Amino acid sequence: MDGLAPPRPLRADDFDAARAVADGWFGHPVGLTLHRLFFDQLGPHGVWIARDDGAPAGFLLGMPSASEPDLAYVHLHAVDPALRGRGVGAALYRDFAARAMAQGCSRIRALAAPGREGSIAFHRALGFDGPLIPGYLGPGQDRIVFERALPIP
């Protein structure tokens, strides 16, 4: 990917840069979905991709599951809208999946809201599948619970 640094583990000091771009990239406030905890305590499990000038290009917040040791869970991934369709999202997922496999994970899960057509298409293109579960995150908070086996080719 021209103009981009290779993926690396997320660091605590990436939080401010992620916070500065997240609402704009998503097109709405992300609130506590982008909690500092993911950077300070769980950061090394996540993935960061920067532009050559250091500006964020994309990031993924995820971790191996404590309750299902074979499962890697993606909490959130974000890509600069100007870079979508160039492989940044797939690179985030592949890097995360490779490191999760090294920790013993054999499957990966991610959620998508039913109206997020771009996210749904992205996950399906990576080979994810899963049901729509009404109320998965509470009343009126339906989600598609995507899952697939690792690795991600």
Helices and strands as residue ranges (DSSP letters): E 8-9, G 12-14, H 15-26, G 31-34, H 36-40, G 43-45, E 47-50, E 56-64, E 71-79, G 81-83, H 88-102, E 107-112, H 117-125, E 132-133, E 143-149
